[in-house]
């Protein structure tokens, strides 16, 4: 009996051929696992859109690098952050709101209002150390009022933020109907300052501020109870209430965060333009929403990442940079490309969430 049992293992050699691995062993499936993992990543409603955004950014940047001389330089990449630092901050605040299933149409008008307040107060001799905190407090209070309208009075976020948009834009004209220049030495210094990174590369202080805001937002969303509640509300507000989560407080606070980020973005924008103007940032709220959606955040809430929103801003920035290098196309082509991308990503979100169900 022992010999019969040992015979197949000692005398029979494994046959190597089709369907066997090296040395004649049967396939373990490990070769297929990376492909399956990649496919699962791309088809996930949570990670799929942001992965596609990252691949899209790399593809557009590589195409620009092959088409235009000097496009691959490090400074061109850093300028995406320099030119869009205020939009990154704006997109961070918008991400919090959209994650809960809301929307904020007032952010562009609040950016303009922040610039007008800064320019008018600085012109009368106020110190920047006083002006900037005042702006952040006022815009946060406006966000608080919007949050209370949404939660306490059950006003739809679209209507509540639309009212805030008209209010902020109207206040800009109350302050002044024309442009106000900023000549304060501190603001001028921040506008022209460059932080060297070596090898001829540099960034502005606005980029540092934007990256700090991004880092704080990532920590809040993924490392605190507040952040988990934001995702829970987007996944289902009633479920959050049943779990005993502070839904009311969180819904109000996300609009406060959006108002704060809008005020800070307005301050960063004044560093960029050194002026306040009532018509500033018209349509910027749509750019922020587009960046967040292209970055993979689901419009109905529950899925999304701050870093994805940053990628969305960079995609918009690299499209604008390519048009600048091209030199023969109107800047309106940026809006056309953004609109097309927005439609594609909304369809992608619908398909991925439908597959999950």
C-alpha positions in Angstrom: 0.0 0.0 0.0 2.8 2.4 0.8 4.5 1.8 -2.5 1.3 2.3 -4.4 0.8 5.7 -2.6 4.4 6.8 -3.2 4.5 5.8 -6.9 2.8 8.8 -8.4 4.9 11.3 -6.6 8.3 9.7 -7.2 8.0 8.3 -10.7 5.7 10.7 -12.5 7.3 14.0 -13.6 5.1 17.1 -14.0 4.5 17.9 -17.7 5.2 21.5 -18.6 3.0 23.0 -21.2 0.0 25.1 -21.7 -1.7 25.9 -18.4 1.3 25.4 -16.2 3.7 27.8 -14.7 7.5 27.7 -14.5 8.8 24.3 -13.6 5.6 22.7 -14.6 3.6 24.0 -11.7 0.0 24.9 -12.1 -0.8 28.6 -12.2 -1.6 30.2 -8.9 -3.5 33.2 -10.3 -1.0 35.7 -9.0 -0.3 37.0 -12.5 -4.0 37.9 -12.8 -4.3 39.5 -9.4 -2.6 42.9 -10.4 -4.9 43.1 -13.4 -8.0 42.3 -11.3 -6.9 44.8 -8.7 -6.4 47.5 -11.3 -9.8 46.7 -12.9 -11.4 46.8 -9.5 -9.8 50.2 -8.7 -11.0 51.7 -12.0 -14.6 50.4 -11.6 -14.9 51.4 -7.9 -17.4 54.3 -7.3 -15.1 55.4 -4.5 -11.6 55.2 -6.2 -12.5 54.9 -9.9 -13.2 58.6 -10.8 -10.2 60.0 -8.9 -7.9 57.3 -10.5 -9.2 58.3 -14.0 -8.6 62.0 -13.1 -5.0 61.2 -12.1 -4.4 59.3 -15.3 -6.0 62.1 -17.3 -3.8 64.7 -15.8 -0.7 62.7 -16.6 -1.8 62.0 -20.1 -2.6 65.7 -20.8 0.7 66.8 -19.3 2.7 64.3 -21.4 0.9 65.3 -24.6 1.7 69.0 -23.8 5.3 68.0 -23.1 5.7 66.3 -26.5 3.9 69.1 -28.4 5.5 72.2 -26.9 9.1 73.0 -26.1 9.7 73.8 -22.5 6.4 72.3 -21.3 8.1 69.6 -19.3 10.0 72.1 -17.2 9.5 71.9 -13.4 8.4 75.6 -13.3 5.5 75.0 -15.7 4.3 72.3 -13.3 4.7 74.5 -10.2 2.9 77.4 -12.0 -0.2 75.2 -12.0 -0.2 75.7 -8.2 0.9 79.3 -8.4 -1.9 80.3 -10.8 -4.6 78.2 -9.1 -3.8 78.5 -5.4 -7.0 80.4 -4.7 -9.0 77.9 -6.7 -7.5 75.0 -4.7 -8.7 76.5 -1.5 -12.1 77.2 -3.0 -12.3 73.6 -4.2 -11.5 72.3 -0.7 -14.4 74.1 0.8 -16.7 73.0 -2.0 -15.6 69.4 -1.4 -16.9 69.5 2.1 -20.3 70.8 0.9 -20.7 68.3 -2.0 -19.7 65.4 0.2 -22.8 66.0 2.2 -24.9 66.2 -1.0 -25.2 70.0 -0.9 -23.9 72.7 -3.3 -22.6 76.2 -2.8 -23.2 78.8 -5.6 -22.0 81.7 -3.5 -18.3 81.1 -3.4 -17.4 83.2 -6.5 -19.3 86.2 -5.2 -17.7 85.8 -1.7 -14.3 85.8 -3.3 -15.2 89.1 -4.9 -16.6 90.5 -1.7 -13.4 89.5 0.2 -11.3 91.4 -2.3 -13.5 94.5 -2.1 -13.5 94.5 1.7 -9.7 94.1 1.7 -9.1 96.8 -0.9 -11.5 99.3 0.7 -10.2 98.8 4.3 -6.5 98.8 3.3 -7.1 102.0 1.3 -8.4 103.7 4.5 -5.2 102.7 6.4 -6.3 99.5 8.2 -3.6 97.0 9.0 -3.5 93.7 7.1 -3.3 91.9 10.4 -6.7 93.2 11.2 -8.2 93.2 7.7 -7.6 89.5 6.9 -9.2 88.1 10.2 -12.2 90.4 9.6 -12.7 89.0 6.1 -12.4 85.4 7.4 -14.9 86.0 10.2 -17.4 87.8 8.0 -17.3 85.1 5.3 -17.6 82.3 7.9 -20.7 84.1 9.4 -22.2 84.2 5.9 -21.6 80.5 5.6 -23.2 80.0 9.0 -26.3 81.8 7.9 -26.5 79.7 4.7 -26.0 76.5 6.8 -28.9 77.6 9.2 -31.1 78.3 6.2 -30.4 74.8 4.8 -30.8 72.8 8.0 -33.2 74.8 10.2 -35.5 76.3 7.6 -35.2 73.3 5.2 -34.3 75.6 2.2 -32.7 73.7 -0.7 -28.9 74.4 -0.8 -29.2 75.6 -4.4 -31.7 78.3 -3.4 -30.0 79.2 -0.1 -26.5 79.7 -1.7 -28.1 81.5 -4.7 -29.5 84.0 -2.3 -26.1 84.3 -0.6 -24.5 84.8 -4.0 -26.8 87.8 -4.9 -26.2 89.2 -1.4 -22.4 89.0 -1.6 -22.3 90.4 -5.2 -24.7 93.2 -4.3 -22.5 94.2 -1.3 -19.5 94.4 -3.7 -21.4 97.2 -5.5 -22.3 98.9 -2.3 -18.6 99.2 -1.4 -17.6 100.5 -4.8 -18.8 100.2 -8.4 -15.2 100.5 -9.8 -11.9 98.8 -9.2 -9.9 99.6 -6.0 -6.2 99.2 -6.2 -4.2 97.7 -3.3 -1.0 99.5 -2.5 -0.4 98.2 1.0 3.3 97.2 1.4 2.5 93.8 3.0 0.1 92.8 0.3 2.5 94.0 -2.4 5.3 92.1 -0.8 3.3 88.9 -0.6 2.2 89.4 -4.3 5.8 89.6 -5.6 7.5 87.2 -3.2 8.9 83.9 -4.5 10.0 81.0 -2.4 13.1 79.4 -4.0 13.1 75.6 -4.3 16.5 75.3 -6.0 17.4 74.6 -9.6 15.7 77.8 -10.7 12.3 76.7 -9.4 10.1 78.8 -7.1 6.6 79.1 -5.7 4.6 81.8 -4.0 3.4 82.1 -0.4 -0.1 81.5 -1.6 0.9 78.0 -2.7 2.1 77.2 0.8 -1.1 78.5 2.3 -3.2 76.4 -0.2 -1.2 73.2 0.6 -1.6 73.8 4.3 -5.4 74.1 3.8 -5.4 70.9 1.8 -3.4 69.0 4.5 -5.7 70.2 7.2 -8.8 69.2 5.1 -7.4 65.7 4.5 -6.8 65.3 8.2 -10.3 66.6 9.2 -12.1 64.3 6.7 -10.1 61.1 7.4 -8.9 61.5 10.9 -11.8 63.1 12.9 -15.3 62.2 13.8 -16.5 65.3 12.1 -15.1 64.0 8.8 -16.6 60.6 9.2 -20.0 62.3 9.8 -19.6 64.3 6.6 -19.2 61.1 4.6 -22.1 59.5 6.6 -24.5 62.4 5.7 -23.6 62.0 2.1 -24.2 58.3 2.2 -27.6 58.8 3.9 -28.7 61.5 6.3 -31.4 59.3 8.0 -28.9 56.5 8.6 -26.6 59.1 10.2 -29.4 60.2 12.5 -30.2 56.6 13.5 -26.5 56.1 14.3 -26.6 59.1 16.7 -24.3 61.2 14.6 -24.4 65.1 15.0 -26.0 65.6 11.6 -27.4 69.0 12.3 -24.2 70.5 13.5 -22.2 68.9 10.7 -24.5 70.2 7.9 -24.2 73.7 9.2 -20.4 73.5 9.7 -19.7 72.4 6.2 -21.1 75.7 4.9 -19.1 77.6 7.5 -16.0 75.8 6.2 -17.0 76.7 2.7 -17.5 80.4 3.7 -14.1 80.4 5.4 -12.3 78.9 2.4 -14.1 81.4 0.1 -12.8 84.3 2.2 -9.3 82.9 2.3 -9.4 82.3 -1.5 -10.5 85.9 -1.9 -7.5 87.1 0.1 -5.2 84.9 -2.0 -6.8 86.2 -5.2 -6.0 89.8 -4.0 -2.4 88.7 -3.6 -2.6 87.7 -7.3 -4.3 90.8 -8.6 -3.6 93.5 -6.0 -7.1 95.0 -6.5 -10.7 94.6 -5.6 -13.4 94.6 -8.3 -17.1 93.9 -8.1 -17.1 91.7 -11.2 -14.2 89.5 -10.0 -14.7 85.7 -10.0 -17.9 85.6 -12.0 -18.4 82.0 -12.8 -15.6 80.8 -10.5 -18.2 78.9 -8.4 -18.7 76.7 -11.5 -15.0 76.2 -11.9 -14.8 75.0 -8.3 -17.8 72.7 -8.7 -16.3 71.3 -12.0 -12.9 70.7 -10.3 -14.5 68.8 -7.4 -16.6 66.7 -9.8 -13.8 66.0 -12.2 -11.7 65.1 -9.1 -14.1 62.2 -8.4 -16.5 63.6 -5.7 -20.0 62.3 -6.3 -22.5 65.1 -6.7 -25.0 63.2 -4.5 -22.4 63.0 -1.7 -20.8 60.1 0.2 -17.8 59.6 -2.1 -14.8 61.8 -2.8 -11.4 63.0 -1.7 -9.8 66.5 -1.2 -6.7 65.3 -3.1 -9.0 64.4 -6.0 -10.4 67.9 -6.0 -6.8 69.2 -6.1 -6.2 66.9 -9.1 -9.3 68.4 -10.7 -8.0 71.9 -10.3 -4.7 70.8 -11.8 -6.5 69.3 -14.8 -8.3 72.6 -15.4 -4.9 74.4 -15.0 -3.0 72.2 -17.4 -5.8 72.7 -20.1 -5.4 76.4 -19.7 -1.6 76.1 -19.9 -1.8 74.2 -23.1 -4.1 76.8 -24.6 -1.6 79.5 -23.6 1.3 77.6 -25.2 -0.9 77.0 -28.4 -1.4 80.8 -28.7 -3.9 80.5 -31.5 -7.0 79.4 -29.6 -9.4 81.5 -27.6 -9.5 81.2 -23.9 -13.2 80.2 -24.3 -11.9 76.8 -25.4 -11.1 76.2 -21.8 -14.8 76.3 -20.9 -15.6 74.0 -23.8 -13.1 71.4 -22.6 -14.2 71.7 -19.0 -17.8 71.3 -20.0 -17.0 68.1 -22.0 -15.0 66.7 -19.1 -17.7 67.5 -16.7 -20.3 65.6 -18.7 -17.9 62.6 -19.1 -17.2 62.4 -15.4 -20.9 62.8 -14.4 -21.7 59.9 -16.8 -18.8 57.9 -15.3 -20.1 58.4 -11.8 -23.6 57.3 -12.9 -22.2 54.1 -14.5 -20.0 53.2 -11.5 -22.7 53.8 -8.9 -25.2 51.8 -11.0 -22.8 48.9 -11.3 -22.4 48.9 -7.5 -26.1 48.6 -7.0 
